[in-house]
Amino acid sequence: MSESHVGLKGEEPRFVAVAAADNCLRSARLKDASVQAAMQPWIGMKCLQLSSGLDVADFKALDLGDQQVVRERQHVAVQKFGTTPVNMCTISYCTPAPGFRFSNRRSAGAADIFLMPENTPFDLYVPAGAQTTYVSLDQRAFLRSARALNPRHWEKTPQHVTAFLTQHQTAFGDMVDGWFSAASTTAARGQLLDKPAVSRNIFESVLRLVSASTEDDWVPPAGWCIFRICRKAKAFVEQCQDAGKLPTVADLCAAAGVSERTLQYAFQDYVGMSPVAYLRLCRLNDARAALLRGDPQTISVTNVAMQFNFEHLGRFAGDYKRLFGEAPSATLAR
């Protein structure tokens, strides 16, 4: 891991930890508010220090190119203002902090999250001691998936900062910790971060966070409709599998033409479980079939797991054994 220094001339140097392989992870204790703004070039902003102190903020950023995760803990109060660029939206939250202001919204409770769409002027006041976290996303991709999950709620494109209430802010914070930890560990080993996998995980996690905080008027589907919905979803999954892709719940909603709530209800009635759980079992069955017909001299359990989009090999082996009563290696060895 390499080090570079951030600070004002003549000050004690503070280091920025950088991923040695691809430079996507940065962390620092900053002593200048202008540097805090400069370390986020994807959003043009100005940052002003408004209370006294030498240390301004502890800063972490995971930059994946078209997606960023940023966490800032303020040691002094700051004001940040600017405008989000075209096709970028952010999902953010702040730890409970009296005095926090997000443009015209004065709230920073334990259940508040904020969506800021593209081309939005913003003006934040963040008091000393507050910790803010945001994820920037491709707005078109985000809205396309959000509309698939909840068509009525996302029928109109947001035009200003919107606040949501969620019970999952703490869990989301834990996931952010996990992303930073994984990137740091990868960098320490001198390895390349699997950016597509991390980016996909971040996108789906943020989508779930926002989806869980929105309500929709809903009527349970009828029996024949349930069958049709689930068959459509399963056929779509099979098409994705042939193409080597793993669909998200939003993809399934779009393919079946229903909201997430309707999809969940339909699968519960259809097979007594969620669509994600059912489709994972389908993939496990397909993997078993591949192992049974496979030649252990030419393929491996890892080959088969990756073929059916099981990225975590340990979890794949555990789930496989729980379902079929034997390890995947035992099936292959038959």
C-alpha positions in Angstrom: 0.0 0.0 0.0 1.5 3.4 -1.0 1.2 6.6 0.9 0.6 10.2 -0.3 0.3 13.2 1.9 -2.6 15.7 2.2 -2.3 18.9 4.2 -1.3 22.5 4.1 2.2 23.6 3.6 4.3 23.4 6.8 1.8 21.1 8.6 2.5 17.7 10.0 1.9 15.3 7.1 -1.2 13.0 7.2 -1.3 10.0 4.9 -3.9 8.9 2.4 -4.0 5.1 2.1 -4.2 4.1 -1.5 -5.0 0.8 -3.1 -1.7 -0.3 -4.6 -3.2 -2.1 -7.5 -5.9 0.2 -8.9 -6.0 3.3 -6.7 -9.8 3.1 -6.1 -9.7 3.4 -2.3 -8.6 6.6 -0.5 -8.7 7.6 3.1 -7.3 10.6 5.0 -7.5 12.9 7.9 -7.9 16.3 6.2 -6.7 19.6 7.5 -8.2 21.8 4.8 -11.9 22.1 3.7 -10.8 22.9 0.1 -9.0 19.5 0.0 -12.1 17.8 1.3 -14.0 19.2 -1.8 -11.1 18.4 -4.2 -11.0 14.8 -3.2 -14.6 14.4 -4.7 -14.0 15.6 -8.3 -17.0 13.7 -9.5 -19.2 16.3 -7.8 -18.2 19.9 -8.4 -18.5 21.5 -4.9 -17.0 24.1 -2.6 -16.5 23.3 1.1 -16.0 26.0 3.8 -14.8 25.5 7.3 -17.2 27.2 9.7 -15.9 26.3 13.2 -12.4 26.3 14.7 -10.1 23.4 14.7 -7.0 22.1 12.9 -8.4 18.7 11.8 -11.3 19.2 9.4 -12.5 15.7 8.7 -11.7 12.0 8.4 -12.4 11.0 4.8 -12.9 7.7 3.0 -13.8 7.2 -0.6 -14.2 4.1 -2.8 -14.1 5.3 -6.4 -15.4 2.7 -8.9 -15.5 5.1 -11.9 -19.2 5.4 -12.5 -20.0 4.9 -8.8 -18.6 6.2 -5.6 -19.0 5.5 -1.9 -17.9 8.4 0.4 -17.9 8.7 4.2 -16.9 11.8 6.1 -16.7 12.4 9.8 -16.5 16.1 10.6 -14.2 17.4 13.3 -15.3 21.0 12.5 -18.5 22.4 11.1 -18.5 22.8 7.3 -20.8 24.1 4.6 -20.8 22.3 1.3 -22.5 23.5 -1.8 -22.5 22.8 -5.6 -24.6 21.0 -8.2 -24.9 17.3 -9.1 -23.8 16.5 -12.6 -25.9 15.1 -15.4 -27.1 11.5 -14.9 -25.7 11.2 -11.3 -27.9 10.8 -8.3 -26.8 10.3 -4.7 -28.3 8.3 -1.8 -27.1 9.7 1.5 -27.6 9.8 5.3 -26.2 11.5 8.3 -25.8 10.3 11.9 -28.2 12.0 14.2 -26.9 15.5 14.5 -28.7 18.6 15.8 -28.3 21.5 13.3 -27.6 19.3 10.2 -29.3 20.8 7.1 -29.6 19.4 3.6 -30.6 22.3 1.5 -34.0 23.2 2.8 -34.4 20.0 4.8 -33.5 20.2 8.5 -33.3 16.6 9.6 -30.7 14.0 10.5 -32.6 11.3 12.3 -31.6 7.6 12.7 -34.2 6.7 10.0 -33.6 9.5 7.4 -32.1 8.9 4.0 -31.9 11.4 1.1 -32.1 11.1 -2.6 -30.5 13.9 -4.6 -31.2 13.7 -8.4 -29.1 15.0 -11.3 -28.7 18.8 -11.9 -29.7 19.6 -8.3 -28.1 22.6 -6.6 -27.3 21.7 -3.0 -26.3 23.5 0.2 -25.4 21.4 3.2 -24.5 22.5 6.8 -22.8 19.6 8.6 -21.9 20.3 12.3 -18.8 19.1 14.0 -19.1 15.4 15.2 -21.5 14.4 12.4 -20.8 11.6 10.0 -22.2 11.6 6.5 -22.2 8.8 4.0 -23.3 8.9 0.4 -23.3 6.6 -2.7 -23.4 8.1 -6.2 -25.1 6.1 -8.9 -26.0 6.2 -12.6 -29.4 7.9 -12.3 -31.0 6.3 -15.4 -30.0 2.8 -14.3 -31.2 3.5 -10.8 -34.6 4.8 -11.8 -35.1 2.0 -14.3 -34.6 -0.6 -11.6 -36.6 1.4 -9.0 -39.5 1.7 -11.3 -39.5 -2.0 -12.0 -39.7 -2.6 -8.2 -42.3 0.0 -7.5 -43.8 1.5 -10.6 -46.3 3.9 -9.0 -43.9 5.4 -6.6 -41.2 6.1 -9.2 -43.5 7.0 -12.1 -42.2 10.6 -12.0 -38.5 11.5 -12.0 -37.5 13.3 -8.8 -36.7 16.9 -9.4 -35.3 17.9 -6.0 -33.9 16.5 -2.8 -36.3 13.9 -1.4 -36.2 12.4 2.1 -37.3 8.8 3.0 -37.8 7.0 6.2 -36.2 3.6 6.5 -35.5 1.1 9.3 -32.4 -0.2 7.5 -30.0 2.7 7.9 -27.8 0.9 10.4 -27.7 -2.2 8.2 -26.7 -0.1 5.2 -23.9 1.5 7.3 -22.6 -2.0 8.1 -22.5 -2.8 4.4 -20.6 0.4 3.7 -18.1 -0.7 6.4 -17.8 -4.1 4.6 -17.1 -2.5 1.2 -14.3 -0.3 2.6 -12.9 -3.3 4.5 -12.9 -5.5 1.5 -11.2 -2.8 -0.7 -8.6 -2.2 2.0 -7.8 -5.9 2.4 -7.6 -6.4 -1.3 -5.2 -3.4 -1.6 -3.0 -4.7 1.3 -2.6 -7.9 -0.6 -1.6 -6.1 -3.8 -4.6 -7.5 -5.6 -7.1 -5.9 -8.0 -10.5 -5.2 -6.6 -13.3 -7.0 -8.5 -15.0 -3.7 -9.4 -17.9 -5.1 -11.3 -18.9 -7.4 -8.4 -18.5 -4.7 -5.8 -20.4 -2.2 -8.0 -23.2 -4.6 -8.5 -23.4 -5.3 -4.8 -23.5 -1.6 -4.0 -26.2 -0.8 -6.6 -28.5 -3.6 -5.4 -28.0 -2.8 -1.7 -28.9 0.9 -2.3 -31.8 -0.2 -4.4 -33.1 -2.4 -1.6 -32.6 0.4 1.0 -34.7 2.8 -1.0 -37.3 0.2 -2.0 -37.8 -0.8 1.7 -38.6 2.8 2.5 -41.4 3.3 -0.1 -45.0 2.2 0.1 -47.3 1.3 -2.7 -51.1 0.7 -3.1 -51.4 -3.0 -3.8 -53.9 -5.7 -4.5 -52.9 -9.4 -4.3 -52.9 -11.1 -7.8 -55.4 -13.9 -8.6 -54.3 -17.5 -8.9 -53.8 -17.8 -12.7 -52.0 -14.4 -12.6 -49.7 -15.7 -10.0 -48.8 -18.7 -12.1 -48.2 -16.6 -15.1 -46.0 -14.1 -13.2 -43.8 -16.8 -11.8 -43.4 -18.7 -15.1 -42.4 -15.4 -16.8 -39.8 -14.7 -14.1 -38.4 -18.3 -14.3 -38.2 -18.2 -18.1 -36.3 -14.9 -17.9 -33.9 -16.4 -15.4 -33.2 -19.3 -17.7 -32.5 -16.9 -20.6 -30.1 -14.9 -18.3 -28.4 -18.2 -17.3 -27.8 -19.1 -20.9 -26.2 -15.7 -21.4 -24.0 -16.1 -18.3 -25.8 -13.3 -16.4 -27.4 -13.2 -12.9 -30.6 -11.1 -12.8 -31.6 -8.9 -10.0 -35.0 -8.7 -8.4 -35.6 -5.5 -10.4 -34.8 -7.4 -13.6 -37.4 -10.0 -12.6 -40.0 -7.4 -11.9 -39.4 -5.8 -15.3 -39.6 -9.1 -17.1 -42.8 -10.1 -15.3 -44.3 -6.6 -15.5 -45.1 -6.4 -11.8 -44.0 -4.6 -8.7 -41.6 -6.1 -6.2 -44.4 -6.6 -3.7 -46.5 -8.5 -6.2 -43.6 -10.6 -7.3 -42.8 -11.5 -3.6 -46.5 -12.4 -3.0 -46.7 -14.5 -6.2 -43.7 -16.6 -5.4 -44.8 -17.1 -1.8 -48.1 -18.5 -3.1 -46.4 -20.4 -6.0 -43.6 -22.2 -4.0 -43.8 -20.9 -0.4 -40.7 -18.8 -0.6 -39.2 -15.6 -1.9 -38.2 -15.4 -5.6 -34.5 -15.0 -4.6 -34.6 -18.1 -2.5 -36.5 -20.1 -5.1 -34.2 -19.1 -8.0 -31.1 -19.9 -5.9 -32.5 -23.4 -5.4 -33.0 -23.7 -9.1 -29.4 -22.7 -9.7 -28.3 -25.3 -7.1 -30.3 -28.0 -8.9 -28.7 -27.0 -12.2 -25.3 -27.1 -10.6 -26.0 -30.6 -9.3 -27.0 -31.8 -12.7 -23.8 -30.4 -14.2 -21.7 -32.1 -11.5 -23.5 -35.4 -12.0 -22.8 -35.4 -15.7 -19.3 -33.8 -15.4 -16.0 -35.5 -15.7 -13.8 -34.8 -12.6 -10.7 -35.0 -14.9 -11.9 -32.0 -17.0 -14.0 -29.8 -14.7 -13.9 -28.8 -11.0 -16.5 -27.7 -8.4 -15.2 -24.2 -8.8 -15.8 -24.3 -12.6 -19.4 -25.4 -12.0 -20.0 -22.8 -9.2 -18.8 -20.0 -11.4 -20.8 -21.3 -14.4 -24.0 -20.8 -12.4 -23.0 -17.5 -10.8 -22.2 -18.6 -7.3 -19.5 -16.1 -6.5 -18.9 -17.2 -2.8 -17.6 -20.7 -3.1 -17.8 -21.4 0.7 -21.5 -20.4 0.8 -22.2 -22.5 -2.4 -20.7 -25.6 -0.8 -22.6 -25.1 2.4 -25.9 -24.5 0.7 -25.3 -27.4 -1.6 -24.6 -29.8 1.2 -27.7 -28.7 3.2 -29.9 -29.2 0.2 -28.6 -32.5 -1.2 -27.0 -34.1 1.8 -23.5 -34.3 0.3 -20.6 -32.0 -0.7 -20.5 -30.9 -4.4 -17.1 -32.6 -4.6 -18.8 -35.9 -3.6 -21.3 -35.5 -6.4 -18.6 -34.8 -9.0 -16.6 -37.9 -7.9 -19.5 -40.3 -8.5 
